[in-house]
């Protein structure tokens, strides 16, 4: 190995150790891919999953990249983007904190001729070149199918159901509802199911969801067969109310996110279904798309279109996985959750389902 190659290799290893810019000899001349994550501490997701998955995928692609976190600060997000563009970023992957900030970054990137990829979150009225995320309508369909299957197992040809939706102004919540209503809506319109209540929670606050569900349960006279909720936090808030009324396990309840508590509730039979979003698959898709753009190759897999309130953005949408008690082991096998966390106090159920 020449002295120059040894120096390049040493710099790459040092940069990787610091979590910063990683440069490979084959791609250094092409610029680098900049990745900005929204925060490192507000949730456990971004640092625990997205960063290492993106790091591994971009490294495997043999491209130069830099992954930074804005730590929940919109000014920091903007500053990181400006620095990356000034240093020669040729593609930006953006998991925005909010749409106005991300829009501003996208407009600045356009001036540099740099394509941007909305990652996980679509930027309202933005100018992203591409969007990589989970298929939110498919997530909703999984929720709806899970509720329908639960009612079918209970041999209920007629059912009284309630929708406890996410915020009406949240684009993800709207798409989730579009998905589950595509499964359950026809049964409501045919009068097989009765939609007792259809309410959006003003925020993603589980406490508010619990209060609203108590009102739904009272409105139904305590006679509900299913409650459609768009995430585990809402589903668990519903279950807490049902437990107070000794109705848990008797009413079909949905969730999403494959959280530890959601998976435990699914095993226990209180939550009918949760939806697992394999973040590794999403990160791989974003890294592959970014590498394709960096290397000047044609993009062939952005076959969907996602409206961002202004334009239809070419999109790569990743399929979710519906998780019933029989499939909890898939989430553990994928490394997303740990067996010890899921099975604590539920060992008999875990053995029953070969976890």
N, C-alpha and C positions, 0 to 999 in steps of 0.2 A: 504494500500500500504506500502511495507517495505521501510526502509530508503534507501536501495540500489536502489530500483525501482524509488523512488522519485528523487534521484540524477541523474539517467539515463534520466528520463523524463525532468528534468530541463536543463541538458546539451543539449538535443535534441532541446528544444524550443529556447535556447540561440543561438545555431548554426544556426537554421533556420532564426532567426531574423537577424543574421549577413550575411546571404546568403552563408554560407560556408558549411562545412561538416555536414550532417544530419545523425544521427545514430539511428536506432531503435533496441530495445532489441532483436527482433526475428532474425535480420540479422547481428548483429555486428560481430559475430564469423566468418562470411563468407567473410570478407573484404568489400570493397565498390566499387561503380561505379564512376569513374572519368569522368567528362565531361569538355572538353575544347572548348570554343567558340572563334571565331577568333578576334572579337573586340566588344567594347561596345559603340563606338562613331562614327565610320565611316558611319554606316548606322543606320536606326531606327529599323531594324528588330530584331537583336539578343537579345537585352535587353528587347525590348517591347513585343516580342512574344516567341522566342525559350526558353529563360531562364524560364519565368513563366510557360510555357506549360510543359517543361521538369521537372521542380521542382514539379509541381502538379502530373504528371504521375508517377514519381519515388517515391514520397511520398505515393501515393495511392497503389503502388506495395509493400510497406512495406520493402524497401531495404535501405541500407546506400548509400549515394552518396555525391559528392562534385562537384559543378558547378563553374568553373572559366573562366574568360575572359583573353585572351592574349593581348588585347588592340592593336591589329594590329602589334605586335612586335614578330618576329620569335624567337628571343632569349628567350623572356618571355614564348612563347608557349613551347619551349623545356624545360625550367626550371620548369614550372608548371607540365609537364609530368613527369620529373625526380622526383620531390617531391611527386607526387601522387604514383608513383611506389614504391618509398622508404617507403611510409607510409602504403603500403599494398593494393593498388588498385588491383582489380581482373578483371576488365573490363574497357576499355577506349572507350568513344564516342568522336570522333575527327572531328570537323568542321575546317579543315585545312586552314591556310593562304596561303601556297603554297605547292606543292607536295614534293620538296626536304626536307623541314622541317618535314612534316608529315611522310614521308618515314623513316626518322631517328628515330622518336618517335616509329613507328611501329616495327622497327628492335630492339630497346631497349626493347619494351614490350615483344617481342618474347623470349628474354633472360630470362624474368621473368615468361614466360609461360602465359602471359596475352593476351587474345583476344582483338582485336581492331575493332571498328565499324566506317567506314567512314560515316559521317553524312552530307547529302546535297551535298557534293563535293567528287567525286571520286579522290583518290590519284594516279596519273599517276605512273605506275611501282612500286606501293606499295605492301604491304603484308597484307592488311586489311583482317580480318576474314569474315566480312560482310559489306554490303553497304545498307544504308537506305536513300532514296531520292524520289523525284517525278519522275514519268516515263516521261523522256524527249521526247521520241518518241511519247508518247501519247499526250504530250503538243503540239508537232508539228502537230499531226493529228487533234487536236481540232482547231488549227489555220487554217489548210487547209480546214477543213470541214466548218468553219465559213466563209471563203472566197467563197467557192463553193456555200454555201447556199445563200450568199448575191447576187452572180451573178445569181443564179436560181430565186431569188425573183425579180430581175430586168429583168427576162426573156431573159437573154443573153445566147444564145446557143453557140455563139462564143465570145471570149474575148481576150483582149490584157493585159497581166499581167507582173509584174516585181517582182523579188525576191531581197529584201534588207536584206542579211543574216548577222548574227553575225560573229565574227572573225573566219577565216578558221582553225586556230590552237586551237580553244576552243572546247573541247569535247562536252559541252552542246550545243553550236551552231550547231555543226555537227549533233547531234541527233535531234535537233529541225527541221533542214532542212530535214533530212531523213523522219521525220514524215509528214511534210506538203507536201513534194514532193511525198509521197506515195498516197496522195489524188489528187493532182493537176497534177503530172507528167504524169499519163496515159492520161489525157485530152490534155496535150501538145503534147504527142506523137501521139495522134489520130488526131491532127491538129484542134481540137475544140477550144483549147486555143493556143495563140501564146505567147511564153516566150520572151518578148522584151529585157529583160536584167536580168542578174543573177550575182550580185556583192556582195562580202563580205566586210563589213566595217572592216578596220584594227584593230579597238579597239571597245569597247562598248561605244564609245563617241557619244552622240546624235548630236552634231554639225557636226561631220564628216558624220554621217548618212544623215543629212539634205543636205549637199553639194553633196553627191553622188546621193541622190534622185533627186535633181535639174538636174543633168546630165542625169539621167534616163528619167525624164520627157521631157527634151529637145530631147533626142535620139528618144523618141516615137512620137515626133511632137505634144506633148500635148494630145495624144490619148491613154490613159490608162484606163482600166476598173477596175483593182485591183492591189494593192501593198501588198506583203506578207512581214511583218516585225515580228521579233521574240520577241519584247518586247514593252511595252508602251512608253518608252523613244524614240525609233525609230519611232513608230507609230505617236507620237505627233509631232516629228520633221517633218515627212511627211505631217501631217495635216497643220502645219504652212506654208509650201510651197504651199499646195493646196489652202489655204485661200488667199494667195497673188494672185493666179491665178483664184480665184472664182470657184474652183473645189471641195471644201470640201463638203462632203455629197453626191457627185456624183460618187465617186470612192471608192470601197471597200478597207478598210485598216485594218490590224490586229495588235494586240498587245499581251502583256502578263504581268502579275504581279498584276492586279486589283488595280493599284494605284488610289489615289483620282482623279488625273487629267485624268487618263485613263478611269475611270468609268464615270466621268463627260462628257468626249468626246463621250463615248458610248451612254449615255442618249441623248446627243445632236444629235446623228446620224452621227457624223464625224468618229468615230472609230467603225468598224463593230463588232469586238469581242475582248475581252481581256480574259486571262486565269487566273483563280484563283487557287492558290496552298494553300490548307488549312494546314497551318503550324502546327496547333494543332494535326491533324491526323498524320503528319510526326513525330512530337515529341513523340506522344503516341506509335507509331510503334517502334521508337528507344528505348524508355524506356522499353517497353515490351520485346524486344529482349535482351537488356542488363540484365534485371532482370532474364530472362530465363537462360542466360549464368552464371550469378552470382550464381544462385541456383542449377546449374548443371543439368538442365532439357534439354531434346532434343529440338532442334530448328526445327519447322515443317513448318514455313511460309516463309522461304527465298527461294521461288520457282523460282526466276528469276536469271539470270547471267548477270553481267556487266563487260565488258572487260576494264581493266585499263592499257592497252598497254603492259601488261606482262602476267596477269592471268585473268581468269573469276571469278569474286568475287560473291559468293552467295548474293542475294539481295532481299530486301523487297522494292518494288516500289509502291508508293502511287499515286492513280489516280488524275489527275487535273480536274477542273470544268470549262467548257467553259461558259463565261458570255456575253450574249447579253443584250440589254437594258431591255428586259423582265425579266432578271435574276439578275439584279444589287442588288435587295433586298436580295438575298441569302448571298452576301458578308457582308452586313450590319447586317443581322440576326446572322451571325456567329461571329460578334464582331471584324472582321478584319478592317473594316472602319466604320466611324461614319456618320449617316444620315446627321447631320448638315454640315459636310464638303462636302458631295456629293451634297446636295440639295440647297446649297447657290446660289441664283440667278436662280435656275432651279426648283423652287417649283411646277410649273404647270406640268412639266414633271414627277417629283417625284409622284405627286398625280395621274397622269395618269397611272403610272405603280405601284401604290399602295405601294409606299415606305414610 
